């Protein structure tokens, strides 16, 4: 009887473990590297969050750039005046060096989670600026649902107070929900800071406030910005010049950008993702099921070349609203990949490749030039999970572009 039970247990274990796929993992996509880098950035970032007054002061100084890392369409529609642009999805060493050759350059960053919109400037506001000091209740405040889920935060007692640096919202009372309904603030600033730091750009400062878009000290430009908007703001500023002390005011941090949330989410995602890494063969099998292949690179990269059948949503445009529109059912099986899954020649990586067995070996000393593996798969997986899309499987192999098992399509693919 005892022998029979042992044999049965052995058979069950064999059956379970036979379902766990084994394959050679790509070391160009390392969650541990990303996690270690994120913790390093967390400590460095603490002293580099600035208020709008300091942000503007720095922007006017030499060897400083404002970097907008949102998608092309978002940047073209509206961005802080004078900002240069590189979609976070297009970050790599070469693109960053072309845009910002000097790594000591001071870089100022911001994202959508830094801004709220309440009241629009009007001629009346401009000529009677005292009216803009009035209190307003929650009904006057507009924050997109995709930025601030009501289940997580409740905005209370917000006053549009006149201060030396302009208009700011204060205070914001944070109301947490139970762990079962926990949601996360997934601001683009955080992966942007992590990636810049990882690529050697450590002189980064982040706008740390939640700022009213009507603040006269905040100028925008782009196709969606009315021609009169900046004119009105500049005239209002001329009537009420900001104090030179504005940069010294205490920072009122935006609760929509929270590194603690991001760290907690990373810790939760890491073991979950580990069980959802698949080989190329399994990836292809799953793609034939009721599944979506999601390409979250920039639209330019997607249009040029993507895995056949993939749909696109730029990582920088991930919000609850956009994801729900694209994938209405959060239980949908989602397959993901990024550029770090594909290479044109394994010799470039000084790796040994067995074409017959499709098996690769990765001698660690030969990967020195990839000490920072900043693969887009990792922040994308984190954000998908944080937005409630947990049925996600990630291509875990490093694959030759010429591999006959992969079919691509796009404007750059030879027909």
TAFEN-V776705 format. One record per residue. N is the residue number from 0. SS is DSSP state (hx for helix, st for strand, lp for the rest). Layout:
N_SS ; N_SS
This chain:
0_lp ; 1_hx ; 2_hx ; 3_hx ; 4_hx ; 5_hx ; 6_hx ; 7_hx ; 8_hx ; 9_hx ; 10_hx ; 11_hx ; 12_hx ; 13_hx ; 14_hx ; 15_hx ; 16_hx ; 17_hx ; 18_lp ; 19_lp ; 20_lp ; 21_lp ; 22_lp ; 23_lp ; 24_lp ; 25_lp ; 26_lp ; 27_lp ; 28_lp ; 29_lp ; 30_hx ; 31_hx ; 32_hx ; 33_hx ; 34_hx ; 35_hx ; 36_hx ; 37_hx ; 38_hx ; 39_hx ; 40_hx ; 41_hx ; 42_hx ; 43_hx ; 44_hx ; 45_hx ; 46_hx ; 47_hx ; 48_st ; 49_st ; 50_lp ; 51_hx ; 52_hx ; 53_hx ; 54_hx ; 55_hx ; 56_hx ; 57_hx ; 58_hx ; 59_lp ; 60_lp ; 61_lp ; 62_lp ; 63_st ; 64_st ; 65_st ; 66_st ; 67_st ; 68_lp ; 69_lp ; 70_lp ; 71_hx ; 72_hx ; 73_hx ; 74_hx ; 75_hx ; 76_hx ; 77_lp ; 78_st ; 79_st ; 80_lp ; 81_lp ; 82_lp ; 83_st ; 84_st ; 85_lp ; 86_lp ; 87_hx ; 88_hx ; 89_hx ; 90_lp ; 91_lp ; 92_hx ; 93_hx ; 94_hx ; 95_hx ; 96_hx ; 97_hx ; 98_hx ; 99_lp ; 100_lp ; 101_lp ; 102_lp ; 103_lp ; 104_lp ; 105_st ; 106_st ; 107_st ; 108_st ; 109_st ; 110_lp ; 111_hx ; 112_hx ; 113_hx ; 114_st ; 115_st ; 116_st ; 117_lp ; 118_lp ; 119_lp ; 120_lp ; 121_lp ; 122_hx ; 123_hx ; 124_hx ; 125_hx ; 126_hx ; 127_lp ; 128_hx ; 129_hx ; 130_hx ; 131_hx ; 132_hx ; 133_lp ; 134_st ; 135_lp ; 136_lp ; 137_hx ; 138_hx ; 139_hx ; 140_lp ; 141_st ; 142_lp ; 143_lp ; 144_lp ; 145_lp ; 146_lp ; 147_lp ; 148_lp ; 149_lp ; 150_lp ; 151_lp ; 152_lp ; 153_lp ; 154_lp ; 155_lp ; 156_lp ; 157_lp ; 158_st ; 159_st ; 160_st ; 161_st ; 162_st ; 163_lp ; 164_lp ; 165_st ; 166_st ; 167_st ; 168_st ; 169_st ; 170_lp ; 171_lp ; 172_lp ; 173_lp ; 174_lp ; 175_lp ; 176_lp ; 177_lp ; 178_hx ; 179_hx ; 180_hx ; 181_lp ; 182_lp ; 183_lp ; 184_lp ; 185_lp ; 186_lp ; 187_hx ; 188_hx ; 189_hx ; 190_hx ; 191_hx ; 192_hx ; 193_hx ; 194_hx ; 195_hx ; 196_hx ; 197_hx ; 198_lp ; 199_lp ; 200_lp ; 201_lp ; 202_lp ; 203_st ; 204_st ; 205_st ; 206_st ; 207_lp ; 208_st ; 209_lp ; 210_st ; 211_st ; 212_lp ; 213_lp ; 214_lp ; 215_lp ; 216_lp ; 217_lp ; 218_lp ; 219_st ; 220_st ; 221_lp ; 222_lp ; 223_lp ; 224_lp ; 225_lp ; 226_hx ; 227_hx ; 228_hx ; 229_hx ; 230_hx ; 231_hx ; 232_hx ; 233_hx ; 234_hx ; 235_hx ; 236_hx ; 237_hx ; 238_hx ; 239_lp ; 240_lp ; 241_lp ; 242_lp ; 243_lp ; 244_lp ; 245_hx ; 246_hx ; 247_hx ; 248_lp ; 249_lp ; 250_lp ; 251_lp ; 252_st ; 253_lp ; 254_lp ; 255_lp ; 256_lp ; 257_lp ; 258_hx ; 259_hx ; 260_hx ; 261_hx ; 262_hx ; 263_hx ; 264_hx ; 265_hx ; 266_hx ; 267_hx ; 268_hx ; 269_hx ; 270_hx ; 271_hx ; 272_hx ; 273_hx ; 274_lp ; 275_lp ; 276_st ; 277_st ; 278_lp ; 279_hx ; 280_hx ; 281_hx ; 282_hx ; 283_hx ; 284_hx ; 285_hx ; 286_hx ; 287_lp ; 288_lp ; 289_lp ; 290_st ; 291_st ; 292_st ; 293_st ; 294_st ; 295_lp ; 296_lp ; 297_lp ; 298_hx ; 299_hx ; 300_hx ; 301_hx ; 302_hx ; 303_hx ; 304_lp ; 305_st ; 306_st ; 307_lp ; 308_lp ; 309_lp ; 310_st ; 311_st ; 312_lp ; 313_lp ; 314_hx ; 315_hx ; 316_hx ; 317_lp ; 318_lp ; 319_hx ; 320_hx ; 321_hx ; 322_hx ; 323_hx ; 324_hx ; 325_hx ; 326_lp ; 327_lp ; 328_lp ; 329_lp ; 330_lp ; 331_lp ; 332_st ; 333_st ; 334_st ; 335_st ; 336_lp ; 337_lp ; 338_hx ; 339_hx ; 340_hx ; 341_st ; 342_st ; 343_lp ; 344_lp ; 345_hx ; 346_hx ; 347_hx ; 348_hx ; 349_lp ; 350_lp ; 351_st ; 352_st ; 353_st ; 354_lp ; 355_lp ; 356_lp ; 357_lp ; 358_st ; 359_st ; 360_st ; 361_lp ; 362_lp ; 363_hx ; 364_hx ; 365_hx ; 366_hx ; 367_hx ; 368_hx ; 369_hx ; 370_lp ; 371_lp ; 372_lp ; 373_lp ; 374_lp ; 375_hx ; 376_hx ; 377_hx ; 378_hx ; 379_hx ; 380_hx ; 381_hx ; 382_hx ; 383_hx ; 384_hx ; 385_hx ; 386_lp ; 387_lp ; 388_lp ; 389_lp ; 390_lp ; 391_st ; 392_st ; 393_st ; 394_st ; 395_lp ; 396_lp ; 397_lp ; 398_st ; 399_st ; 400_lp ; 401_lp ; 402_lp ; 403_lp ; 404_lp ; 405_lp ; 406_lp ; 407_st ; 408_st ; 409_lp ; 410_lp ; 411_lp ; 412_lp ; 413_lp ; 414_lp
